[in-house]
């Protein structure tokens, strides 16, 4: 490893342990994450649950799971459960968009104000 690579590596490790001040850009990033995170978490969990429900319905139809549960006719309940899971999975994206849209409306003034301040600061530094 040459001298430049060593210096770069040392500096990279060092920056992980030094405190840096909280900037407006950091605040903007945190606010953006605050808007998006709940929608992402909801969509992932709801979509995953839908996939599990759909898989349960498929398992009920395609395996002996119905016999183990004491069901004699598993086709109809399996299809109903599978379709319910499919509908949950399909609904995850529109629900995600709805949650994200509401949160964007709620936080838009703050984000726009902060981004305007950042852009004005940049223009002043560029002059």
C-alpha positions as CSV (number, residue, x, y, z in Angstrom):
1,X,0.0,0.0,0.0
2,X,1.5,3.3,-1.0
3,X,1.7,6.5,1.1
4,X,-1.4,8.1,-0.5
5,X,-3.5,5.1,0.1
6,X,-2.4,4.9,3.7
7,X,-3.1,8.6,4.3
8,X,-6.6,8.2,2.7
9,X,-7.4,5.2,4.8
10,X,-6.2,6.9,8.0
11,X,-8.3,10.0,7.2
12,X,-11.3,7.9,6.4
13,X,-11.1,6.0,9.8
14,X,-10.4,9.2,11.6
15,X,-13.5,11.0,10.3
16,X,-15.7,8.2,11.7
17,X,-14.5,9.1,15.2
18,X,-14.6,12.9,15.0
19,X,-17.6,14.9,15.9
20,X,-19.0,17.1,13.1
21,X,-21.5,19.8,13.5
22,X,-25.1,19.4,12.4
23,X,-25.7,21.3,9.2
24,X,-28.8,22.4,7.4
25,X,-28.2,19.7,4.8
26,X,-28.2,17.1,7.5
27,X,-31.4,18.5,8.8
28,X,-32.9,18.3,5.3
29,X,-31.8,14.7,4.9
30,X,-33.4,13.8,8.2
31,X,-36.6,15.5,7.4
32,X,-36.7,13.7,4.0
33,X,-36.2,10.4,5.8
34,X,-38.9,11.3,8.3
35,X,-41.3,11.8,5.4
36,X,-40.4,8.5,3.6
37,X,-39.6,6.0,6.3
38,X,-43.2,5.4,7.6
39,X,-44.5,4.8,4.1
40,X,-41.7,2.4,3.3
41,X,-42.0,0.5,6.6
42,X,-45.8,0.1,6.2
43,X,-45.6,-1.0,2.6
44,X,-42.9,-3.6,3.3
45,X,-44.7,-5.0,6.3
46,X,-48.2,-5.0,4.7
47,X,-46.9,-6.4,1.4
48,X,-44.9,-9.1,3.2
49,X,-48.0,-10.1,5.2
50,X,-50.0,-10.2,2.0
51,X,-47.4,-12.5,0.4
52,X,-47.5,-14.8,3.5
53,X,-51.3,-15.0,3.5
54,X,-51.2,-15.7,-0.3
55,X,-48.7,-18.5,0.3
56,X,-50.8,-19.9,3.1
57,X,-53.7,-20.1,0.7
58,X,-51.6,-21.8,-1.9
59,X,-50.3,-24.2,0.6
60,X,-53.8,-25.1,1.7
61,X,-54.7,-26.0,-1.9
62,X,-51.5,-27.7,-3.0
63,X,-50.5,-29.7,0.1
64,X,-52.0,-32.0,2.8
65,X,-52.1,-29.0,5.2
66,X,-55.9,-29.1,5.0
67,X,-56.0,-32.8,6.1
68,X,-53.8,-31.9,9.0
69,X,-56.1,-29.1,10.0
70,X,-59.1,-31.4,9.6
71,X,-60.6,-29.9,6.5
72,X,-62.0,-32.2,3.8
73,X,-62.4,-29.7,1.0
74,X,-59.5,-27.3,0.9
75,X,-59.9,-25.8,-2.6
76,X,-62.4,-23.1,-1.8
77,X,-60.9,-21.8,1.5
78,X,-57.4,-22.0,0.0
79,X,-58.4,-20.0,-3.1
80,X,-60.2,-17.4,-0.9
81,X,-57.2,-17.0,1.4
82,X,-54.8,-16.8,-1.5
83,X,-56.9,-14.2,-3.3
84,X,-57.1,-12.2,-0.1
85,X,-53.3,-12.3,0.3
86,X,-53.0,-11.3,-3.4
87,X,-55.3,-8.3,-2.9
88,X,-53.3,-7.3,0.2
89,X,-50.1,-7.4,-1.8
90,X,-51.6,-5.5,-4.7
91,X,-53.0,-2.9,-2.3
92,X,-49.6,-2.2,-0.7
93,X,-48.4,0.1,-3.4
94,X,-51.4,2.4,-3.6
95,X,-51.5,2.6,0.2
96,X,-47.8,3.4,0.2
97,X,-48.4,6.2,-2.4
98,X,-51.3,7.5,-0.3
99,X,-49.2,7.6,3.0
100,X,-46.3,9.2,1.2
101,X,-48.5,11.8,-0.4
102,X,-50.1,12.8,2.9
103,X,-46.7,13.0,4.6
104,X,-45.2,15.1,1.7
105,X,-48.1,17.6,2.1
106,X,-47.6,17.8,5.8
107,X,-43.8,18.4,5.7
108,X,-43.6,20.3,2.3
109,X,-43.4,23.8,3.8
110,X,-40.6,22.8,6.2
111,X,-38.6,21.0,3.4
112,X,-39.1,23.8,0.9
113,X,-38.1,26.5,3.5
114,X,-34.9,24.6,4.4
115,X,-34.0,23.8,0.8
116,X,-34.5,27.4,-0.2
117,X,-32.2,28.5,2.6
118,X,-29.6,26.0,1.4
119,X,-29.8,27.2,-2.2
120,X,-29.6,30.8,-1.1
121,X,-26.5,30.0,1.0
122,X,-24.9,28.3,-2.1
123,X,-25.6,31.3,-4.3
124,X,-24.1,33.7,-1.8
125,X,-20.9,31.5,-1.6
126,X,-20.7,31.4,-5.4
127,X,-20.8,35.2,-5.8
